[in-house]
Amino acid sequence: MNPDYLKFIHFQDKRLIVLFYLILFIVLGFYWKNNNYTLTVNDVWWLSGLFAIMLFNFSYELKAYWTYNFLFERVDFDVFLNQKKYSVPAFFLRPIVVSIFSILIFWIVVQGSFLFSSEYYRIIFLYLISPFVIYLIFRVLRVVYIQQLLNAVSSHIKYKSFYQYVAYSVFIIVILNLISIHPLALNPDFSLKDGYFSLALMIAMLILCSIVLCINLIFLKITKRYIFLGRIFLQELDFSFTKDIPFQILYKQHFIIRVLILFMVMCLWTISISAILSLLNWKIYFEAYFLICFIPCLVFYFLHTYWQWHRELMMAYDMYFRSREITKRRNEQ
């Protein structure tokens, strides 16, 4: 017997809340450390944007996940039969639109933290409140997307290629990275007083790029197999995405070998970029300098994401065809 929806989410939410707090602890802690363990009024919009992006990441795959639960009959949705439906146009309930509007909500939350005079009370307030606000919005969106699913409301999303899907996700992560490292522009370790071709600056940038890449790869461990399965049923992913894997020579190498190659490329790339900027005597924003130096890591992250998600997509296709075959046999009986 399938579990009731309310019992299912009660069981699931206890784990989701812990996950929300854990991820926000890492992301917000990284920003706070980069900001020299301080928060000022100049950080209000940056933090609001950071929380909005986290909300988007949590809600972006929500409908696909519940499509998988619905079609595989993992949950009993009878509780929605007599439930009042939301009359808001579907466009305003899309994850990207909701996330943009949520910036104002998070702006109020961050402004509220400045009611405390102590830096530690401010960050504790944000640690406690911001994940809870994200969770409340997440709960509302979950009900809305399930209602859309039960009423066969199309998501109007269609990816032209798997490259597009991966690039979209990587772009969001890069924006989050740029917000997180933004405070380091005022850090003495990244001072430009000795120019771009400073050994200390280049080493600091190499370390920063490596740390950011490691954190990105850790979050990549969360499986998307069932998300892909839901998107296949929603017809957002096409079966033509099973094309050859890019850069198969690198793909066949062990992960450690790929990391060593990346490290050598990073060193040469950072030295070359720093030398060019010094010779041209250009002055660019710290975020732009980081992003240019981060390009080898970005390519590595994109390829690693593509390879990992492509494997999981193949598993999702296999599960999809198996479920179709099982359904066909049931109908023939």
Secondary structure, DSSP 8 states (H G I E B T S, - for coil): ---BHHHHHHHHHHHHHHHHHHHHHHHHHHHHHHTTT---GGGHHHHHHHHHHHHHHHHTTHHHHHHHHHHTT-SB-GGGTTS----S-GGGGSHHHHHHHHHHHHHHHHHHHTTSSSHHHHHHHHHHHHHHHHHHHHHHHHHHHHHHHHTT-------S-HHHHHHHHHHHHHHHHHHHHGGGGG-GGG--TT-TT-HHHHHHHHHHHHHHHHHHHHHTTS--HHHHHHHHHTT-S-GGG----SSHHHHTS-HHHHHHHHHHHHHHHHHHHHHHHHHHT----HHHHHHHHTHHHHHHHHHHHHHHHHHHHHHHHHHHHHHHHHHHHHHH-
